Amino acid sequence: MNKIKYFFQFILVILMFSIFKILGAKISSSISGKIFQLIGPFFRSKKVTQENIKRAFPNINQKKIEEIISSMWNNYGRVFAEYMFLKNFRKGALDKNIAIDGEEILNEIKDRNQKVIFISGHFSNFELMAMQIDKLGLNIAAIYRPLNNIFLNSIMEKIRIRYICKNQIKKGIGGLKELMRLNYQGYSTALMIDQRVSQGIKSNFFGEKAFTTTIPAQLIKKFEIPVVPIFIERYENIKFKIKVFEPINFSKEDSILNITDRLNEILENMILNDPKSWIWTHNRWK
């Protein structure tokens, strides 16, 4: 039954991508954003989304909550449409729409042939961060979670490998082994640390314990490499600014929990900086 549902979803997405191609990136992003604002709340629990926002902003009023949710779905829809134009962002007319604050940090990492761990969350068009790092010539491996829809996943994997970075590592034990192998070869790692995981540790996140991945902390302990936080904001329609922060070094004495708590704190600050572009639908505290 799921295969039939996934197949029809696949056909719908292909149809929409064909329309987006005709309309162009700017119009498609805008239209898709408005569509997702209307239909998004029907696909994910509004109650969970509101409770998540209240955890981060205990004194927030209902009007502000609704504004954040509406903006979140709008961004979600924009990202969906913009997958059709990743090629243009990578090496076409849209590459000038991505500015980098801190590009000198990336260049220094490249010149030193240094491996680091880039961490971030699902903000704005999050796919553009790893793409720009790879585009600047850094050796990078990105961790991703495969889509449940097997038809769509095959397309998304091809898009990611062709336009984001060729080393796409699936989450899981097999992926972790591949990630370790690439780290031994000098590759940097890029991963999102904001989703709920089934295997991890309970770490502080907005004042409550939340299951959090320990992959960054494990890599830090094993390879003694720094963490580089990276953030992206959509400042105008399909124009973006990427912020690269200074590398953070941890000592051998730092525990897995202490490192993970610190990384969650960094993520919190990113969310507080731009709450309307983060994906609040994940039940991080389940």
N, C-alpha and C positions, 0 to 999 in steps of 0.2 A: 504493500500500500504506500509506504514511504517513497519507494522508487517512482511510482506514478506521480505523487505530489511533487517530488524533486524535479521530475522531467518537465512538468508544466511550469514550474518556477523557472527552470532553465530556458524554456521557450520564451517566457515573458521577459526575462532579462535580456536575451538576445534581441528581441523585438525593440525593447527600450534603448539598448545600446545603438541599434541601427538608426533610431530616431535621433538620438543624441549626436551621432556622427553628422547628420544632416544639419542640425541646429547649431552646432558649434559649442565650444566649451563654456563660454560665459552664459549663454541663454540656457543651456542644458543644466548647468549647475544651479542656476536660479530657480528654474521650473522644478527640478527634482527636489530641491530643498523645500519648496512650498508643498509639494505632494507628500513628502515624508512628514511635514508638520501636521497634515490632516490625518494620515493613515497610521503613522508610527505608534501613537498611544494604544491602538487596537491590537498591536502585536506583542507588546511587552507590558508587564504589570505597572500600572500608574502608581499603585500603592507602594510597591518596592522602590520605584524611582523617587517618589516624594520622601519616603523614609530615609533613603540614602542622602538626599540633599539636607534633610533636617539634622542628620548626624554631623555633617560638616558645618552647617550653619544653624545652631540650635535656636537662635532668636529670629530667624527669617520669617517673613510674613507670607501668606498664601499667594499674593500677587507676584512676588518675586520668585517664588517656586515655579509658578506657571510660566514666567518669562524664561527661566533657565531651561525648563523642559521644552518649551517651544523652540528656543534657539538650538538646543541639543539636537532635536529631530531635524531641524533645518540643516544643520551642519552634516548630520548623518546622510541626508539625502544628497547634499552637494558632493560628499566624498564618493557616494555610489556612482553618480554621473561622471565624476572626474577620473574614475578608473579607465574610462574610454579614451582619455586624453593623456595618460601617463607618458606615452611616447613623445607627445608634444612638450610636456614638462621636462622630459629628459634631454631631448635633442632637437626640439622644434621651436616654434615661435613663442611658446609659453615659458621657456627656460628663464627669460628675463623677469618673470613674475615671482621668482623666488630669491629673496635676499637672505644673506647669512651674516648675522652678528656674531663674530668670533671665528671667522674663517681662518684667521692666523693661528688659532689653536689647532685646528684640523691640519693645517699645513705643517705645523711643528711636529705633530704626531707622525705625519707622513715622512717628513725629512729625517726624523730619528728612527724610522722604521719600528715604531713602538706599537705594541698591542695594548688596547684598552677595552673597557666595557662601556658602551653607550647605553644609557638607560633613559626611558621616557614613559609616556602613557598615551592613550588614544585621544589625542587632541587634534582639532582642526583636521587637515589632511595628513595624518600621521605617516602615511606611506612615503611622503616626500622627504622625510628626514634621512632614512637609510639610503634612498636614491641619491641624494646630494652628497652624502659621505662617500658612497661608491663612485660617484661621478668625478669626485676630486682625486680619485686614484688610491684611496685607502683600501687595503685588503680587509674585507668585512664579511661576516656571516650573520644572517638575520634569523631569529627564531620566530616561527609562526604556528598558529593553530589551524589545521585544515578545516574547511567548511564541512558541515554535516551533509550538504548536498553534493553528492559525488560528481554530478554533471558539471555544476558550477565550479567545483574545486579544481578540476583539471584545467579549466580556463584561467582561473585566478593564479594557479601555480605557474603557468606559462607566462602570464603577464608579469608576475613578480620576478621570475628568473630573467626575463628579457629586459625589463625596464627599471627594476629596483636594484637587485643585486643577484648574481648567479648562485651564490651559496645560500639557499633557503633551507633552513633546518626545521624539520617537524618537531613539535613538542613530544616528549616521551623519552623512554630509556634509550631507544635507538638513536634519537636525535641528540641526546646528551653525549653519547659516545662519539658521534660524528663531530659535535662541537668541541669536545676535548681534543680530537685528532687535529682539527683545524687550528686550535689554540697552540698546540705543539709546533705547528707550521708557521706560527707568527700572525695568525689572523685575529683581528679585533671582533668583538661580539656586539650585536645590537639587539636589544629586547625590550619589550613592554613589561612593566612590573605591576600594572594596575588591575589585572584580572584575578578573579578568584581561582584558586587552584585546589585540586584534590589532594596533592602531595606537597607539603611545605611545612611551615611553622606558623604559629599564631604570633603575629607581630602587631605592635601598636599602629593604628591607622585612624586618625581623627578621634583619638581618645578611647577607642575600643579595639579589642583583639580581632584580627582578621587573618585568615589563612593566606600566606604570601609565599611566592616562589623563593627558594634559596639558591637558585642557579647563580645569580651574580655573586653572592657571598662565597659560594663554593669555588668559583673561578678566582675570586680575589685571594682566597686563602691558598689555593693550589699554585697559582702562577704569580702571585704578588704583583698584580697589575692594578692601575688606577681606574677609577670610575669617572666617566665624563657625562654629566647630565645634559640632556638636549631637549629643547622645547620648540614647538611651532605654533604660531598664531596666524589666523586668517584676518588680515587687517582691511581687506577690501575685495569683495566678490571672489575672484580666483587669484588674488595676490597674497603672498605669504611671507612671513619673516621667521627664519629659524634662529634660535638663540643657542649658542654653544657655550657651556659654562666651563670654568677652569677645572682641570682634573683634580680629583679628591683621592688622596692616598690613605690607606688603612694600615695599621701595624699588624704584625704577626699575632700579637696578643688579643686583638679584637675577635670576639666570638661571632659565630654565624648569626646569632640573635641580635647582637649589638650592631653589626653591619646592616642587617635587614631592617632594623628599626630606623637607622639613619637614612637608608634609601627611601623608606616609606615617608619619612619626614620631608625629604626633598620632593617627593611626589605630591605630598599634601600642599606644599607651597606653590607648586605648578598649578594645581587645581584651584587653589584660592585666588591665584592670579588671573585665571580665565575659566570660571566655572561653567560658562555657557557653551564651551566647546568640548567639554569632557563627556564621555559616555557614562551616564549615571544609572543605566539599566542593569548593569551587572550587580548581583547581590554579593558584594564583597564581604559582608559580615555574616553570611549564612553559616 
